[in-house]
């Protein structure tokens, strides 16, 4: 999954980036409101973590611009502890959740996972199919209860397919959601990742829908 973190505190932004990256997400950073607005309008994110106290353009202005443009990406806003009015304004402007500073990173991770699941096919953080279990809370993958080691890219592909189960996902869409901004996005490598996942987790887990892409079918 691909996440934008808009935060001008460089140390905090890097801490959040590292924590989210460990869960298998591709993370882009924006240090000010202008860059955040641009990236949110031009890149296909699955979640945005937005500090309201950004320089150049404040978070509320950026949030309103996104929602007015029809961008419905889940947004978690960060506010000062005494900024209750900002929290109200943020939620009224279209934010999905908020977290007050200072915060514990595990709580941010939990709220991020909840927002990502909100747009997925199931609420349970555990995805299961054909003896394969994927824990979205820590990226742990098991096959018949034995842990399977995956690369970061393999985990990212599997996570996106599980979160978007029961619909075909093209190679282009997958490449847009597993690579960070500025990375060389070669959609042909997606086929390599899928082949590796099938070797490790079984040929029947990921289906190919010819001309449409790949899918994981879950019971609904």
C-alpha positions in Angstrom: 0.0 0.0 0.0 1.2 3.5 -0.8 1.0 6.3 1.9 1.8 10.0 1.8 3.1 11.5 5.1 2.8 15.3 5.0 4.8 16.5 8.0 7.3 19.4 8.4 9.0 17.9 11.5 11.8 16.1 9.7 12.6 13.8 12.6 9.0 12.8 13.2 8.3 12.3 9.5 11.3 10.0 9.2 10.2 8.0 12.3 6.7 7.6 10.9 8.1 6.7 7.5 10.4 4.0 8.9 7.5 2.5 11.0 5.1 2.4 8.1 7.8 1.0 5.8 8.4 -1.9 8.2 4.7 -2.9 7.6 5.4 -3.2 3.9 4.1 0.2 2.7 5.7 2.5 0.2 6.0 5.9 1.8 6.3 9.4 0.2 7.2 12.4 2.4 6.0 16.0 1.9 7.6 18.7 4.1 5.1 21.5 3.3 1.5 22.0 2.1 2.3 22.9 -1.5 4.1 19.7 -2.1 1.5 17.7 -0.2 -1.3 19.2 -2.3 0.6 18.4 -5.5 1.4 14.8 -4.6 -2.2 14.2 -3.4 -3.6 15.5 -6.6 -1.2 13.5 -8.9 -0.3 10.3 -7.2 -2.6 7.3 -6.4 -2.3 7.0 -2.6 -4.1 4.5 -0.4 -3.8 6.7 2.7 -2.6 10.2 3.6 -1.2 11.2 7.0 -1.7 15.0 7.1 -0.2 17.4 9.7 -2.5 20.5 9.9 0.3 22.8 10.8 2.2 22.7 7.5 4.2 25.7 6.1 3.3 27.3 2.8 -0.2 25.9 2.8 -1.9 24.8 6.0 -3.3 21.3 6.3 -7.0 22.4 6.3 -6.5 24.3 3.1 -4.9 21.3 1.5 -7.6 18.9 2.8 -10.4 21.1 1.5 -8.7 21.4 -1.9 -8.4 17.6 -2.2 -12.1 17.0 -1.2 -13.3 19.8 -3.5 -11.4 18.0 -6.3 -13.2 14.8 -5.6 -10.2 13.0 -4.1 -11.6 10.5 -1.6 -8.4 9.0 -0.2 -8.7 8.2 3.5 -7.0 10.9 5.5 -5.6 10.8 9.1 -4.9 14.3 10.4 -2.3 15.2 13.0 -3.1 18.1 15.3 -1.6 19.8 18.4 -3.0 18.5 21.7 -4.8 21.8 22.5 -6.1 22.2 18.9 -9.6 20.9 19.4 -11.0 23.5 17.0 -8.5 22.3 14.3 -9.7 18.7 14.9 -13.3 19.8 14.4 -12.4 21.8 11.3 -10.4 18.9 9.9 -13.2 16.4 10.4 -15.8 18.8 8.9 -13.5 19.3 5.9 -13.5 15.6 5.2 -10.8 13.9 7.3 -11.5 10.3 8.3 -9.7 10.3 11.7 -7.3 12.4 13.8 -4.4 11.9 16.2 -3.1 14.5 18.6 0.6 15.3 19.1 2.6 14.0 20.8 1.4 10.5 19.9 2.7 6.9 20.2 3.7 5.5 16.9 1.9 2.2 17.5 -1.4 4.1 17.8 -0.7 5.8 14.5 0.0 2.5 12.9 -3.2 1.0 14.3 -5.3 3.9 13.1 -3.6 3.7 9.6 -4.4 0.0 9.4 -8.0 0.6 10.3 -8.4 3.3 7.6 -6.7 1.0 5.0 -9.1 -1.8 5.9 -12.1 0.5 5.6 -11.8 0.4 1.9 -10.9 -3.3 1.7 -13.2 -6.2 1.3 -13.1 -7.2 5.0 -12.6 -5.6 8.4 -10.5 -8.4 9.9 -6.8 -7.6 9.9 -6.0 -11.2 9.1 -6.5 -12.2 5.5 -6.8 -16.0 4.8 -7.0 -18.0 1.6 -5.9 -21.6 0.7 -3.8 -22.1 3.9 -2.1 -18.7 3.5 -2.5 -16.1 6.3 -1.4 -12.5 5.9 -1.4 -10.4 9.0 -1.8 -6.7 7.9 -0.7 -5.5 11.4 2.9 -6.7 10.9 3.2 -8.1 7.3 3.7 -11.7 8.6 2.8 -14.4 6.1 2.3 -18.0 6.9 1.5 -21.1 4.8 -0.1 -23.9 6.8 1.0 -22.1 9.9 4.7 -22.0 8.8 6.2 -18.5 8.4 7.2 -17.6 4.9 9.8 -15.0 4.2 9.0 -12.5 1.5 10.9 -9.6 0.1 9.5 -6.1 0.6 8.1 -5.9 -2.9 6.5 -9.3 -2.6 4.9 -8.3 0.6 3.6 -5.1 -1.0 2.1 -6.9 -3.9 0.4 -9.5 -1.7 -0.9 -6.8 0.7 -2.4 -4.8 -2.1 -4.1 -7.8 -3.7 -5.5 -8.9 -0.3 -6.8 -5.4 0.5 -8.4 -5.2 -3.0 -9.6 -8.8 -3.1 -12.3 -10.0 -5.5 -11.4 -7.6 -8.3 -8.8 -7.7 -11.0 -5.7 -5.5 -10.4 -3.7 -4.5 -13.5 0.1 -4.5 -13.5 0.1 -0.8 -13.9 -2.2 -0.3 -10.8 0.0 -2.6 -8.7 3.2 -0.8 -9.7 1.6 2.6 -8.8 0.8 1.4 -5.3 4.0 -0.5 -4.3 6.7 2.0 -5.4 7.5 5.4 -3.9 7.5 8.7 -5.8 10.5 8.9 -8.2 11.1 5.1 -8.3 11.5 3.4 -11.6 8.1 1.8 -12.0 8.5 -1.1 -14.4 5.1 -2.8 -14.5 6.8 -5.8 -16.2 8.5 -6.6 -12.9 5.1 -7.2 -11.3 4.8 -10.5 -13.2 8.1 -11.5 -11.6 6.8 -10.8 -8.1 3.6 -12.7 -8.8 5.6 -15.7 -10.1 7.7 -15.7 -6.9 4.6 -15.4 -4.7 3.1 -18.4 -6.4 6.2 -20.5 -5.9 6.3 -19.6 -2.2 2.5 -19.7 -1.5 1.0 -21.9 -4.1 -0.2 -21.5 -7.6 -3.9 -21.2 -6.7 -3.7 -18.1 -4.4 -3.3 -15.4 -7.1 -5.4 -15.8 -10.2 -4.7 -14.3 -13.6 -7.6 -12.7 -15.4 -6.3 -12.4 -18.9 -6.4 -8.8 -20.2 -7.4 -7.5 -16.8 -4.7 -8.4 -14.3 -4.4 -10.4 -11.1 -6.8 -11.1 -8.3 -7.2 -12.9 -5.0 -10.8 -14.2 -4.5 -12.1 -14.1 -0.9 -15.4 -15.3 0.4 -17.6 -12.3 1.2 
